[in-house]
Amino acid sequence: MRLAINIVGFDDPPGDLTRHGGLGPEPAAVGAAAEAAGVGRLSTTDHYFQMEVLGGADSAMLECCTTLGYLAAHTSTVRLGAHDRRKR
């Protein structure tokens, strides 16, 4: 069995982008940690705005494809993809 992780939050706590020096280091650190732990797939949510349960439209939300490109530059073995929770 392989573990998959979907990154949905980009600021912790919501609204505070200064805690870790901005948004960039956070996804890179998650990607590196996921790879080191043997995670098989890492995805990010494909939404224009952050979901209400995670702070709503005023919270940080990174564009999906750009974030995946950034993660690709900081990882080498984990599979990357977009996550969309709509029912099909």
ZIHUUR-V729279 format. One record per residue. N is the residue number from 1. SS is DSSP state (hx for helix, st for strand, lp for the rest). PHI is phi in whole degrees, -180 to 180 (none if undefined). NEAR is the number of other ideal C-beta (glycine too) atoms within 8 Angstrom. Layout:
# ZIHUUR-V729279
n=(N:N)
ss=(SS:SS)
phi=(PHI:PHI)
near=(NEAR:NEAR)
This chain:
# ZIHUUR-V729279
n=(1:2:3:4:5:6:7:8:9:10:11:12:13:14:15:16:17:18:19:20:21:22:23:24:25:26:27:28:29:30:31:32:33:34:35:36:37:38:39:40:41:42:43:44:45:46:47:48:49:50:51:52:53:54:55:56:57:58:59:60:61:62:63:64:65:66:67:68:69:70:71:72:73:74:75:76:77:78:79:80:81:82:83:84:85:86:87:88)
ss=(lp:lp:lp:st:st:st:st:lp:lp:lp:lp:lp:lp:lp:lp:lp:lp:lp:lp:lp:lp:lp:lp:hx:hx:hx:hx:hx:hx:hx:hx:hx:hx:hx:hx:hx:lp:lp:lp:lp:st:st:st:st:st:lp:lp:lp:lp:lp:lp:hx:hx:hx:lp:hx:hx:hx:lp:lp:lp:lp:lp:hx:hx:hx:hx:hx:hx:hx:hx:hx:hx:hx:lp:lp:lp:lp:st:st:st:st:st:lp:lp:lp:lp:lp)
phi=(none:-113:-86:-122:-124:-109:-83:-117:-115:-121:-133:-139:-72:-52:93:-108:-96:-96:-57:-114:83:104:-79:-56:-63:-65:-63:-64:-67:-64:-61:-65:-67:-62:-64:-63:-86:84:-62:-85:-144:-129:-131:-130:-76:-101:-134:-77:-127:-66:-66:-57:-66:-113:118:79:-63:-84:-87:-65:-146:-90:-66:-59:-66:-65:-63:-65:-64:-64:-64:-63:-73:-113:-135:-140:-120:-74:-79:-115:-167:-96:-117:-133:-90:-66:-75:-114)
near=(2:7:9:9:10:9:12:7:10:11:13:8:6:11:8:8:8:5:8:7:6:7:10:8:9:10:16:11:9:11:13:10:8:12:12:6:7:7:12:8:12:17:12:15:13:7:8:3:7:15:9:6:3:10:10:9:5:6:13:9:9:10:6:11:7:8:12:12:8:11:14:8:6:9:13:4:4:12:6:10:8:10:9:6:4:4:2:2)
